[in-house]
Amino acid sequence: MELATTASAKRFLLAKLEEQAVLDGVPLSDVEKKMFLFSEETASEKMQALAQEFDAACDDAEYESKISKLLRAAFRRDKQTPDAVAEWKQSLAALRDVDFYGLVMVQQAGLPFSRRSVAGDIRLGVGAFLELAPVAAIALAVGVPGFLIVFDPFQWGLIHSEWIRLALFPVFGFGVWWAVGRYSESEFAKARKSH
C-alpha cells in the first residue's frame, strides 16, 4: 500500500467498519457512518446540524461501544494477513494527529498503531494528572494523618494505646476509600450532565 493520505485512511476505516457490520449483521445507518467521519474543525453547517441531530437522538456511549466493537472485530479478522495489518498500520499512522470522531472509537477499540503523537501523549498525560490531582489530594489529606496517628513513626505519642491505634487503621483506610469514591461519583455525575 502506498503512503496513506488522511482521506484514504478515513475511507479505509469506514470500509472496514461497513464490511464488519454486514458480516456481524449489525445495522449501520448513514447518519452513523457520517458521524464516524465527523470532524468539528472541518464540518460544514449541514454536518454541524447533523451532529446536533445525532446528539439529540442517540446515546454517545452506545454508539461508541457499537463502533469500537466492530472495529476491534474487523482488525482481529484482518490481523492474520500481514498485508492487511500493514494497511491498518499505515491508515492509523496517517490519522494519528487528525481530529475526527472515529479516532475516539479506534482508541476505545484498543487497536495497535492508534496512538497519537508524543505531543498528544504529553497533553493526555498532563490532563490525566490534573484529573487525578484532586483524588490524590483527598487521599493524602485523610491518609497522611491516619498514617501518623496509627503508626506513630515520630513517636509523638498522640494515642498511647496500641489497641486504639490498630482499631483506627481500618477507619482511616475506609475514610480514604470513601472520600475518593464520593469525589469520583460527583465528577462522573458532572461529566454525564455536561455530555
Sequence and secondary structure as in RCSB ss.txt:
>XXXX:A:sequence
MELATTASAKRFLLAKLEEQAVLDGVPLSDVEKKMFLFSEETASEKMQALAQEFDAACDDAEYESKISKLLRAAF
RRDKQTPDAVAEWKQSLAALRDVDFYGLVMVQQAGLPFSRRSVAGDIRLGVGAFLELAPVAAIALAVGVPGFLIV
FDPFQWGLIHSEWIRLALFPVFGFGVWWAVGRYSESEFAKARKSH
>XXXX:A:secstr
     HHHHHHHHHHHHHHHHHHHT    HHHHHHHT  TTT  HHHHHHHHHHHHHS HHHHHHHHHHHHHHHH
HHHTTSHHHHHHHHHHHHHTTT   THHHHHHHTT TT    HHHHHHHHHHHHHHHHHHHHHHHHHHHHHHHHH
H TT   SS  HHHHHHHHHHHHHHHHHHHHHHHHHHHHHHHHH 
